[in-house]
Each structure stands twice: as structure tokens, then as C-alpha cells.
Amino acid sequence: MPITVERKQEVIKNFALHEGDTGSSDVQIALMTERISHIQEHLKTFPKDNNSRRGLLKLVAKRRKLLDYLRATNEDRYKAIIAKLNIRK
């Protein structure tokens, strides 16, 4: 089950840098984190679903690349989004 439209709009509103922002690194990372958590829940129920597992690994790698980019360009925003999403300790 994909992310609902309402939940997606809520995530965009919480992480947007300005009005109408849907493509910034912050928003993309937040949306990927939502999808990753959803797929993780799916894999707890269906542990042999290798197609979903591959998709999860691809999403995690893409999020990692965006986080690396954000850390290289603006470390303050990187630290803020890490703390807000509780990705690392």
C-alpha cells in the first residue's frame, strides 16, 4: 500500500523550505524515509519478498546519496534533517 496523498502532503509541508517546494533534498529524503519504513513493515509480514527487498535497498542507497550531497553542500540542514527524521543516533 503506497503512501496516502494526505500523508505525502503532510510530509511535504513539514520539510518544505518554502511554499510550493516539493523537490528539495529535504523533502525527497523525508518522502524516501516514509517509503522505507512502509517497506520495512511489509517485509516483516512477508520476509521472502525479494522484489520488495531489492526495492528497499535501492531506496536506501538513493537516500544515502542525497544525504551525502546535503552534507557536502549544507551541513546544518543535514544535521537538522537527521535529527528530525531520527535516522541516526
N, C-alpha and C positions, 0 to 999 in steps of 0.2 A: 504494500500500500504506500503510495508516494506521499510526500508532504502535502498537507492540505493548503489551499490557497490562503486561508486565513492565517495559518501558522507561518507561511512563507512571507506574507506581508508584515507580520509582526516582527519577524527576524530582520527583514529589510529595514523596517522603521527603527529598530533598536541599534543597528550597526551602520546606518547610512551616515555619511559625512556631511551631506547637505540634502536639501529637498530634491526628490527625484533620482537619488543616487541608487543604482542597482548594480553597478559594475565595478565598484572599488574593491580592492583586495580584501578589505574588512568584511564586506557583505558576502563576497564569494566564499571566504573562509568560513563564515558563520553558517551559510547555507550548506556547504560541504559537511560541516560538523553535524548538522541536523541529519543529513542523509546517512552519514557514517553511523551515527547512533541508532538510526532506524534499521540499517542493515545488520548491525551487531545483534539487535533484538531478534531479527529474523533468523540469524544463524544460530541463536541459542535454541530455537524451536526446531530448525532444520539443519543440523550440523553437517550433513553430507551434500549440501547445495553448493557445489564447487563453482558454478557460474556466478552466484552471488558473492562468493568469497573472492573470486578474481576481480569482480567489480569493486568490492570493498578495498582491495589492495591498490587498485588503480586510483580510487578516490583519495586514499590516504597519501599516495605518492604525489598526486596533484596538489593536495592541500599543503604538503611539506614544501613543494616548490614555491607556492605562493607565500608561505610563511618565511622561507629563506629570502625571497625577494623583498618582503616587507621589512625584515630585519636589516637588510642591506641598505634600504632607502630611508626608513624612518623607524629607528629602534624604539622610540617612545610609543608609537602606535602598535608596534609588535608586542611590547610588554603589556600594553593595555588589553589587547585582544586575547593574549594568552591567559591573562588573569580573569577576564570577563567570561571566556568560554571554559575555563578550568581545564585546559588541555594538558598542562604540565604542572608539576609541583613547584 
